[in-house]
Amino acid sequence: MAKSAKTAIKKDPKTAAESKNYSKVIKAVRSPKTGAYTFKEVMIHKDKVKDVLSGK
C-alpha cells in the first residue's frame, strides 16, 4: 500500500510540491480522569506547527 502512495506522488509533481508543505504533529495529551497519556495526531501546514504545539 505504501508503494502505491509514493508512486502517485512521483507522477504528479504539483501534488508532490504541495505535500512537502505539510507536517504531521504528534502531541502527548494527559487524560484528566486516568492520568494516562494519549497521542493526538494532526496533519497541518508547516507554518502553523508552532501555534499547534503552543496550544493556540
PDB file of N, CA, C, O and CB in Angstrom:
ATOM      1  N   MET A   1       0.824  -1.189   0.000  1.00  0.00           N
ATOM      2  CA  MET A   1       0.000   0.000   0.000  1.00  0.00           C
ATOM      3  C   MET A   1       0.867   1.250   0.000  1.00  0.00           C
ATOM      4  O   MET A   1       0.523   2.231  -0.659  1.00  0.00           O
ATOM      5  CB  MET A   1      -0.937  -0.001   1.201  1.00  0.00           C
ATOM      6  N   ALA A   2       1.964   1.240   0.711  1.00  0.00           N
ATOM      7  CA  ALA A   2       2.818   2.424   0.760  1.00  0.00           C
ATOM      8  C   ALA A   2       3.478   2.695  -0.585  1.00  0.00           C
ATOM      9  O   ALA A   2       3.725   3.849  -0.936  1.00  0.00           O
ATOM     10  CB  ALA A   2       3.881   2.261   1.836  1.00  0.00           C
ATOM     11  N   LYS A   3       3.762   1.649  -1.330  1.00  0.00           N
ATOM     12  CA  LYS A   3       4.404   1.846  -2.619  1.00  0.00           C
ATOM     13  C   LYS A   3       3.496   2.580  -3.592  1.00  0.00           C
ATOM     14  O   LYS A   3       3.975   3.396  -4.380  1.00  0.00           O
ATOM     15  CB  LYS A   3       4.819   0.514  -3.203  1.00  0.00           C
ATOM     16  N   SER A   4       2.203   2.312  -3.556  1.00  0.00           N
ATOM     17  CA  SER A   4       1.293   2.993  -4.464  1.00  0.00           C
ATOM     18  C   SER A   4       1.190   4.484  -4.136  1.00  0.00           C
ATOM     19  O   SER A   4       1.036   5.309  -5.037  1.00  0.00           O
ATOM     20  CB  SER A   4      -0.087   2.345  -4.409  1.00  0.00           C
ATOM     21  N   ALA A   5       1.274   4.826  -2.861  1.00  0.00           N
ATOM     22  CA  ALA A   5       1.204   6.235  -2.475  1.00  0.00           C
ATOM     23  C   ALA A   5       2.443   6.982  -2.961  1.00  0.00           C
ATOM     24  O   ALA A   5       2.336   8.105  -3.454  1.00  0.00           O
ATOM     25  CB  ALA A   5       1.061   6.372  -0.947  1.00  0.00           C
ATOM     26  N   LYS A   6       3.611   6.369  -2.825  1.00  0.00           N
ATOM     27  CA  LYS A   6       4.835   7.012  -3.298  1.00  0.00           C
ATOM     28  C   LYS A   6       4.806   7.190  -4.808  1.00  0.00           C
ATOM     29  O   LYS A   6       5.252   8.211  -5.330  1.00  0.00           O
ATOM     30  CB  LYS A   6       6.063   6.197  -2.887  1.00  0.00           C
ATOM     31  N   THR A   7       4.279   6.192  -5.505  1.00  0.00           N
ATOM     32  CA  THR A   7       4.202   6.252  -6.958  1.00  0.00           C
ATOM     33  C   THR A   7       3.258   7.364  -7.398  1.00  0.00           C
ATOM     34  O   THR A   7       3.532   8.064  -8.373  1.00  0.00           O
ATOM     35  CB  THR A   7       3.742   4.905  -7.530  1.00  0.00           C
ATOM     36  N   ALA A   8       2.153   7.528  -6.687  1.00  0.00           N
ATOM     37  CA  ALA A   8       1.183   8.563  -7.051  1.00  0.00           C
ATOM     38  C   ALA A   8       1.794   9.954  -6.907  1.00  0.00           C
ATOM     39  O   ALA A   8       1.522  10.835  -7.723  1.00  0.00           O
ATOM     40  CB  ALA A   8      -0.081   8.448  -6.180  1.00  0.00           C
ATOM     41  N   ILE A   9       2.605  10.158  -5.893  1.00  0.00           N
ATOM     42  CA  ILE A   9       3.220  11.466  -5.683  1.00  0.00           C
ATOM     43  C   ILE A   9       4.250  11.749  -6.775  1.00  0.00           C
ATOM     44  O   ILE A   9       4.358  12.884  -7.238  1.00  0.00           O
ATOM     45  CB  ILE A   9       3.878  11.540  -4.290  1.00  0.00           C
ATOM     46  N   LYS A  10       5.001  10.744  -7.187  1.00  0.00           N
ATOM     47  CA  LYS A  10       6.008  10.937  -8.216  1.00  0.00           C
ATOM     48  C   LYS A  10       5.393  11.295  -9.561  1.00  0.00           C
ATOM     49  O   LYS A  10       5.994  12.039 -10.337  1.00  0.00           O
ATOM     50  CB  LYS A  10       6.850   9.694  -8.353  1.00  0.00           C
ATOM     51  N   LYS A  11       4.203  10.776  -9.847  1.00  0.00           N
ATOM     52  CA  LYS A  11       3.566  11.022 -11.139  1.00  0.00           C
ATOM     53  C   LYS A  11       3.050  12.443 -11.263  1.00  0.00           C
ATOM     54  O   LYS A  11       3.056  13.005 -12.359  1.00  0.00           O
ATOM     55  CB  LYS A  11       2.432  10.051 -11.352  1.00  0.00           C
ATOM     56  N   ASP A  12       2.605  13.032 -10.175  1.00  0.00           N
ATOM     57  CA  ASP A  12       2.039  14.374 -10.213  1.00  0.00           C
ATOM     58  C   ASP A  12       2.947  15.333  -9.441  1.00  0.00           C
ATOM     59  O   ASP A  12       2.881  15.370  -8.212  1.00  0.00           O
ATOM     60  CB  ASP A  12       0.600  14.382  -9.626  1.00  0.00           C
ATOM     61  N   PRO A  13       3.783  16.103 -10.118  1.00  0.00           N
ATOM     62  CA  PRO A  13       4.732  16.983  -9.421  1.00  0.00           C
ATOM     63  C   PRO A  13       4.053  18.081  -8.600  1.00  0.00           C
ATOM     64  O   PRO A  13       4.605  18.528  -7.595  1.00  0.00           O
ATOM     65  CB  PRO A  13       5.663  17.618 -10.423  1.00  0.00           C
ATOM     66  N   LYS A  14       2.874  18.516  -9.014  1.00  0.00           N
ATOM     67  CA  LYS A  14       2.173  19.552  -8.259  1.00  0.00           C
ATOM     68  C   LYS A  14       1.751  19.019  -6.892  1.00  0.00           C
ATOM     69  O   LYS A  14       1.887  19.712  -5.884  1.00  0.00           O
ATOM     70  CB  LYS A  14       0.943  20.055  -9.041  1.00  0.00           C
ATOM     71  N   THR A  15       1.243  17.794  -6.859  1.00  0.00           N
ATOM     72  CA  THR A  15       0.844  17.172  -5.604  1.00  0.00           C
ATOM     73  C   THR A  15       2.056  16.955  -4.710  1.00  0.00           C
ATOM     74  O   THR A  15       1.972  17.160  -3.499  1.00  0.00           O
ATOM     75  CB  THR A  15       0.129  15.841  -5.864  1.00  0.00           C
ATOM     76  N   ALA A  16       3.163  16.552  -5.278  1.00  0.00           N
ATOM     77  CA  ALA A  16       4.385  16.332  -4.505  1.00  0.00           C
ATOM     78  C   ALA A  16       4.870  17.636  -3.881  1.00  0.00           C
ATOM     79  O   ALA A  16       5.306  17.644  -2.729  1.00  0.00           O
ATOM     80  CB  ALA A  16       5.483  15.729  -5.394  1.00  0.00           C
ATOM     81  N   ALA A  17       4.801  18.724  -4.617  1.00  0.00           N
ATOM     82  CA  ALA A  17       5.242  20.016  -4.096  1.00  0.00           C
ATOM     83  C   ALA A  17       4.332  20.488  -2.968  1.00  0.00           C
ATOM     84  O   ALA A  17       4.814  21.048  -1.983  1.00  0.00           O
ATOM     85  CB  ALA A  17       5.278  21.060  -5.216  1.00  0.00           C
ATOM     86  N   GLU A  18       3.041  20.275  -3.094  1.00  0.00           N
ATOM     87  CA  GLU A  18       2.099  20.687  -2.054  1.00  0.00           C
ATOM     88  C   GLU A  18       2.236  19.833  -0.807  1.00  0.00           C
ATOM     89  O   GLU A  18       2.100  20.345   0.304  1.00  0.00           O
ATOM     90  CB  GLU A  18       0.673  20.615  -2.573  1.00  0.00           C
ATOM     91  N   SER A  19       2.500  18.546  -0.966  1.00  0.00           N
ATOM     92  CA  SER A  19       2.586  17.653   0.181  1.00  0.00           C
ATOM     93  C   SER A  19       3.819  17.944   1.031  1.00  0.00           C
ATOM     94  O   SER A  19       3.836  17.609   2.215  1.00  0.00           O
ATOM     95  CB  SER A  19       2.605  16.206  -0.283  1.00  0.00           C
ATOM     96  N   LYS A  20       4.834  18.549   0.465  1.00  0.00           N
ATOM     97  CA  LYS A  20       6.033  18.894   1.234  1.00  0.00           C
ATOM     98  C   LYS A  20       5.778  20.059   2.176  1.00  0.00           C
ATOM     99  O   LYS A  20       6.588  20.305   3.069  1.00  0.00           O
ATOM    100  CB  LYS A  20       7.184  19.233   0.296  1.00  0.00           C
ATOM    101  N   ASN A  21       4.688  20.775   2.007  1.00  0.00           N
ATOM    102  CA  ASN A  21       4.365  21.908   2.866  1.00  0.00           C
ATOM    103  C   ASN A  21       3.609  21.497   4.121  1.00  0.00           C
ATOM    104  O   ASN A  21       3.292  22.353   4.947  1.00  0.00           O
ATOM    105  CB  ASN A  21       3.555  22.916   2.099  1.00  0.00           C
ATOM    106  N   TYR A  22       3.314  20.224   4.286  1.00  0.00           N
ATOM    107  CA  TYR A  22       2.552  19.739   5.433  1.00  0.00           C
ATOM    108  C   TYR A  22       3.425  18.898   6.339  1.00  0.00           C
ATOM    109  O   TYR A  22       4.352  18.228   5.886  1.00  0.00           O
ATOM    110  CB  TYR A  22       1.341  18.931   4.973  1.00  0.00           C
ATOM    111  N   SER A  23       3.117  18.940   7.635  1.00  0.00           N
ATOM    112  CA  SER A  23       3.855  18.165   8.627  1.00  0.00           C
ATOM    113  C   SER A  23       2.864  17.425   9.508  1.00  0.00           C
ATOM    114  O   SER A  23       1.750  17.894   9.743  1.00  0.00           O
ATOM    115  CB  SER A  23       4.779  19.076   9.480  1.00  0.00           C
ATOM    116  N   LYS A  24       3.279  16.275   9.986  1.00  0.00           N
ATOM    117  CA  LYS A  24       2.470  15.510  10.915  1.00  0.00           C
ATOM    118  C   LYS A  24       2.970  15.832  12.316  1.00  0.00           C
ATOM    119  O   LYS A  24       4.139  15.609  12.627  1.00  0.00           O
ATOM    120  CB  LYS A  24       2.539  13.969  10.615  1.00  0.00           C
ATOM    121  N   VAL A  25       2.085  16.357  13.162  1.00  0.00           N
ATOM    122  CA  VAL A  25       2.434  16.722  14.527  1.00  0.00           C
ATOM    123  C   VAL A  25       1.782  15.709  15.462  1.00  0.00           C
ATOM    124  O   VAL A  25       0.572  15.487  15.407  1.00  0.00           O
ATOM    125  CB  VAL A  25       1.981  18.186  14.866  1.00  0.00           C
ATOM    126  N   ILE A  26       2.587  15.105  16.308  1.00  0.00           N
ATOM    127  CA  ILE A  26       2.086  14.147  17.297  1.00  0.00           C
ATOM    128  C   ILE A  26       2.335  14.752  18.669  1.00  0.00           C
ATOM    129  O   ILE A  26       3.474  15.035  19.041  1.00  0.00           O
ATOM    130  CB  ILE A  26       2.782  12.731  17.154  1.00  0.00           C
ATOM    131  N   LYS A  27       1.250  14.947  19.419  1.00  0.00           N
ATOM    132  CA  LYS A  27       1.338  15.618  20.706  1.00  0.00           C
ATOM    133  C   LYS A  27       0.803  14.692  21.795  1.00  0.00           C
ATOM    134  O   LYS A  27      -0.273  14.114  21.639  1.00  0.00           O
ATOM    135  CB  LYS A  27       0.557  16.957  20.688  1.00  0.00           C
ATOM    136  N   ALA A  28       1.540  14.543  22.894  1.00  0.00           N
ATOM    137  CA  ALA A  28       1.093  13.732  24.023  1.00  0.00           C
ATOM    138  C   ALA A  28       0.151  14.574  24.880  1.00  0.00           C
ATOM    139  O   ALA A  28       0.489  15.688  25.281  1.00  0.00           O
ATOM    140  CB  ALA A  28       2.306  13.213  24.865  1.00  0.00           C
ATOM    141  N   VAL A  29      -1.038  14.026  25.157  1.00  0.00           N
ATOM    142  CA  VAL A  29      -2.047  14.734  25.944  1.00  0.00           C
ATOM    143  C   VAL A  29      -2.406  13.851  27.136  1.00  0.00           C
ATOM    144  O   VAL A  29      -2.713  12.670  26.972  1.00  0.00           O
ATOM    145  CB  VAL A  29      -3.323  15.077  25.078  1.00  0.00           C
ATOM    146  N   ARG A  30      -2.367  14.420  28.317  1.00  0.00           N
ATOM    147  CA  ARG A  30      -2.667  13.651  29.526  1.00  0.00           C
ATOM    148  C   ARG A  30      -4.157  13.701  29.827  1.00  0.00           C
ATOM    149  O   ARG A  30      -4.772  14.767  29.799  1.00  0.00           O
ATOM    150  CB  ARG A  30      -1.862  14.184  30.726  1.00  0.00           C
ATOM    151  N   SER A  31      -4.730  12.540  30.114  1.00  0.00           N
ATOM    152  CA  SER A  31      -6.154  12.434  30.434  1.00  0.00           C
ATOM    153  C   SER A  31      -6.392  12.931  31.862  1.00  0.00           C
ATOM    154  O   SER A  31      -5.691  12.510  32.782  1.00  0.00           O
ATOM    155  CB  SER A  31      -6.654  10.965  30.271  1.00  0.00           C
ATOM    156  N   PRO A  32      -7.368  13.819  32.058  1.00  0.00           N
ATOM    157  CA  PRO A  32      -7.630  14.308  33.415  1.00  0.00           C
ATOM    158  C   PRO A  32      -8.229  13.235  34.330  1.00  0.00           C
ATOM    159  O   PRO A  32      -8.035  13.298  35.544  1.00  0.00           O
ATOM    160  CB  PRO A  32      -8.564  15.500  33.358  1.00  0.00           C
ATOM    161  N   LYS A  33      -8.945  12.261  33.784  1.00  0.00           N
ATOM    162  CA  LYS A  33      -9.569  11.209  34.596  1.00  0.00           C
ATOM    163  C   LYS A  33      -8.562  10.164  35.067  1.00  0.00           C
ATOM    164  O   LYS A  33      -8.454   9.891  36.262  1.00  0.00           O
ATOM    165  CB  LYS A  33     -10.674  10.529  33.806  1.00  0.00           C
ATOM    166  N   THR A  34      -7.833   9.586  34.125  1.00  0.00           N
ATOM    167  CA  THR A  34      -6.962   8.465  34.459  1.00  0.00           C
ATOM    168  C   THR A  34      -5.503   8.852  34.645  1.00  0.00           C
ATOM    169  O   THR A  34      -4.753   8.126  35.298  1.00  0.00           O
ATOM    170  CB  THR A  34      -7.061   7.430  33.399  1.00  0.00           C
ATOM    171  N   GLY A  35      -5.094   9.963  34.092  1.00  0.00           N
ATOM    172  CA  GLY A  35      -3.699  10.372  34.173  1.00  0.00           C
ATOM    173  C   GLY A  35      -2.830   9.727  33.111  1.00  0.00           C
ATOM    174  O   GLY A  35      -1.629   9.989  33.042  1.00  0.00           O
ATOM    175  N   ALA A  36      -3.433   8.881  32.278  1.00  0.00           N
ATOM    176  CA  ALA A  36      -2.684   8.215  31.207  1.00  0.00           C
ATOM    177  C   ALA A  36      -2.504   9.180  30.041  1.00  0.00           C
ATOM    178  O   ALA A  36      -3.292  10.105  29.844  1.00  0.00           O
ATOM    179  CB  ALA A  36      -3.410   6.920  30.739  1.00  0.00           C
ATOM    180  N   TYR A  37      -1.465   8.941  29.291  1.00  0.00           N
ATOM    181  CA  TYR A  37      -1.195   9.772  28.118  1.00  0.00           C
ATOM    182  C   TYR A  37      -1.826   9.165  26.878  1.00  0.00           C
ATOM    183  O   TYR A  37      -1.802   7.949  26.682  1.00  0.00           O
ATOM    184  CB  TYR A  37       0.315   9.945  27.913  1.00  0.00           C
ATOM    185  N   THR A  38      -2.390  10.025  26.045  1.00  0.00           N
ATOM    186  CA  THR A  38      -2.857   9.637  24.719  1.00  0.00           C
ATOM    187  C   THR A  38      -2.145  10.537  23.726  1.00  0.00           C
ATOM    188  O   THR A  38      -1.593  11.575  24.094  1.00  0.00           O
ATOM    189  CB  THR A  38      -4.427   9.749  24.586  1.00  0.00           C
ATOM    190  N   PHE A  39      -2.162  10.138  22.491  1.00  0.00           N
ATOM    191  CA  PHE A  39      -1.450  10.893  21.478  1.00  0.00           C
ATOM    192  C   PHE A  39      -2.430  11.454  20.466  1.00  0.00           C
ATOM    193  O   PHE A  39      -3.284  10.736  19.946  1.00  0.00           O
ATOM    194  CB  PHE A  39      -0.401  10.021  20.787  1.00  0.00           C
ATOM    195  N   LYS A  40      -2.300  12.737  20.194  1.00  0.00           N
ATOM    196  CA  LYS A  40      -3.147  13.419  19.228  1.00  0.00           C
ATOM    197  C   LYS A  40      -2.303  13.683  17.987  1.00  0.00           C
ATOM    198  O   LYS A  40      -1.263  14.338  18.063  1.00  0.00           O
ATOM    199  CB  LYS A  40      -3.740  14.750  19.816  1.00  0.00           C
ATOM    200  N   GLU A  41      -2.755  13.172  16.842  1.00  0.00           N
ATOM    201  CA  GLU A  41      -2.022  13.337  15.590  1.00  0.00           C
ATOM    202  C   GLU A  41      -2.773  14.289  14.676  1.00  0.00           C
ATOM    203  O   GLU A  41      -3.984  14.160  14.494  1.00  0.00           O
ATOM    204  CB  GLU A  41      -1.807  11.977  14.894  1.00  0.00           C
ATOM    205  N   VAL A  42      -2.049  15.250  14.097  1.00  0.00           N
ATOM    206  CA  VAL A  42      -2.656  16.249  13.227  1.00  0.00           C
ATOM    207  C   VAL A  42      -1.735  16.492  12.036  1.00  0.00           C
ATOM    208  O   VAL A  42      -0.519  16.599  12.193  1.00  0.00           O
ATOM    209  CB  VAL A  42      -2.929  17.573  13.999  1.00  0.00           C
ATOM    210  N   MET A  43      -2.321  16.578  10.850  1.00  0.00           N
ATOM    211  CA  MET A  43      -1.581  16.976   9.653  1.00  0.00           C
ATOM    212  C   MET A  43      -1.894  18.448   9.417  1.00  0.00           C
ATOM    213  O   MET A  43      -3.042  18.810   9.162  1.00  0.00           O
ATOM    214  CB  MET A  43      -1.963  16.087   8.394  1.00  0.00           C
ATOM    215  N   ILE A  44      -0.869  19.296   9.503  1.00  0.00           N
ATOM    216  CA  ILE A  44      -1.082  20.731   9.360  1.00  0.00           C
ATOM    217  C   ILE A  44      -0.008  21.338   8.465  1.00  0.00           C
ATOM    218  O   ILE A  44       1.014  20.713   8.182  1.00  0.00           O
ATOM    219  CB  ILE A  44      -1.085  21.419  10.736  1.00  0.00           C
ATOM    220  N   HIS A  45      -0.257  22.553   8.031  1.00  0.00           N
ATOM    221  CA  HIS A  45       0.709  23.281   7.210  1.00  0.00           C
ATOM    222  C   HIS A  45       1.925  23.616   8.063  1.00  0.00           C
ATOM    223  O   HIS A  45       1.793  23.891   9.255  1.00  0.00           O
ATOM    224  CB  HIS A  45       0.078  24.576   6.610  1.00  0.00           C
ATOM    225  N   LYS A  46       3.093  23.594   7.461  1.00  0.00           N
ATOM    226  CA  LYS A  46       4.337  23.777   8.215  1.00  0.00           C
ATOM    227  C   LYS A  46       4.444  25.140   8.881  1.00  0.00           C
ATOM    228  O   LYS A  46       5.218  25.295   9.825  1.00  0.00           O
ATOM    229  CB  LYS A  46       5.513  23.580   7.305  1.00  0.00           C
ATOM    230  N   ASP A  47       3.695  26.127   8.422  1.00  0.00           N
ATOM    231  CA  ASP A  47       3.736  27.447   9.036  1.00  0.00           C
ATOM    232  C   ASP A  47       2.948  27.503  10.352  1.00  0.00           C
ATOM    233  O   ASP A  47       3.148  28.420  11.148  1.00  0.00           O
ATOM    234  CB  ASP A  47       3.193  28.481   8.065  1.00  0.00           C
ATOM    235  N   LYS A  48       2.068  26.548  10.587  1.00  0.00           N
ATOM    236  CA  LYS A  48       1.193  26.557  11.768  1.00  0.00           C
ATOM    237  C   LYS A  48       1.676  25.622  12.886  1.00  0.00           C
ATOM    238  O   LYS A  48       0.990  25.482  13.898  1.00  0.00           O
ATOM    239  CB  LYS A  48      -0.214  26.165  11.359  1.00  0.00           C
ATOM    240  N   VAL A  49       2.829  24.988  12.726  1.00  0.00           N
ATOM    241  CA  VAL A  49       3.307  23.999  13.684  1.00  0.00           C
ATOM    242  C   VAL A  49       3.496  24.611  15.076  1.00  0.00           C
ATOM    243  O   VAL A  49       3.056  24.028  16.067  1.00  0.00           O
ATOM    244  CB  VAL A  49       4.620  23.389  13.195  1.00  0.00           C
ATOM    245  N   LYS A  50       4.128  25.747  15.160  1.00  0.00           N
ATOM    246  CA  LYS A  50       4.392  26.368  16.471  1.00  0.00           C
ATOM    247  C   LYS A  50       3.095  26.754  17.169  1.00  0.00           C
ATOM    248  O   LYS A  50       3.008  26.661  18.394  1.00  0.00           O
ATOM    249  CB  LYS A  50       5.285  27.611  16.309  1.00  0.00           C
ATOM    250  N   ASP A  51       2.077  27.187  16.412  1.00  0.00           N
ATOM    251  CA  ASP A  51       0.793  27.545  17.007  1.00  0.00           C
ATOM    252  C   ASP A  51       0.115  26.332  17.634  1.00  0.00           C
ATOM    253  O   ASP A  51      -0.450  26.427  18.724  1.00  0.00           O
ATOM    254  CB  ASP A  51      -0.122  28.170  15.956  1.00  0.00           C
ATOM    255  N   VAL A  52       0.171  25.199  16.951  1.00  0.00           N
ATOM    256  CA  VAL A  52      -0.471  23.993  17.456  1.00  0.00           C
ATOM    257  C   VAL A  52       0.249  23.489  18.707  1.00  0.00           C
ATOM    258  O   VAL A  52      -0.401  23.099  19.677  1.00  0.00           O
ATOM    259  CB  VAL A  52      -0.495  22.901  16.372  1.00  0.00           C
ATOM    260  N   LEU A  53       1.576  23.494  18.693  1.00  0.00           N
ATOM    261  CA  LEU A  53       2.326  22.997  19.827  1.00  0.00           C
ATOM    262  C   LEU A  53       2.214  23.918  21.045  1.00  0.00           C
ATOM    263  O   LEU A  53       2.317  23.445  22.177  1.00  0.00           O
ATOM    264  CB  LEU A  53       3.773  22.823  19.443  1.00  0.00           C
ATOM    265  N   SER A  54       2.010  25.198  20.840  1.00  0.00           N
ATOM    266  CA  SER A  54       1.859  26.109  21.968  1.00  0.00           C
ATOM    267  C   SER A  54       0.439  26.095  22.534  1.00  0.00           C
ATOM    268  O   SER A  54       0.206  26.627  23.619  1.00  0.00           O
ATOM    269  CB  SER A  54       2.230  27.517  21.548  1.00  0.00           C
ATOM    270  N   GLY A  55      -0.499  25.501  21.825  1.00  0.00           N
ATOM    271  CA  GLY A  55      -1.864  25.378  22.331  1.00  0.00           C
ATOM    272  C   GLY A  55      -2.817  26.444  21.837  1.00  0.00           C
ATOM    273  O   GLY A  55      -3.926  26.555  22.360  1.00  0.00           O
ATOM    274  N   LYS A  56      -2.433  27.219  20.868  1.00  0.00           N
ATOM    275  CA  LYS A  56      -3.314  28.281  20.351  1.00  0.00           C
ATOM    276  C   LYS A  56      -4.331  27.727  19.409  1.00  0.00           C
ATOM    277  O   LYS A  56      -5.153  28.474  18.879  1.00  0.00           O
ATOM    278  CB  LYS A  56      -2.516  29.361  19.654  1.00  0.00           C
TER     279      LYS A  56
END
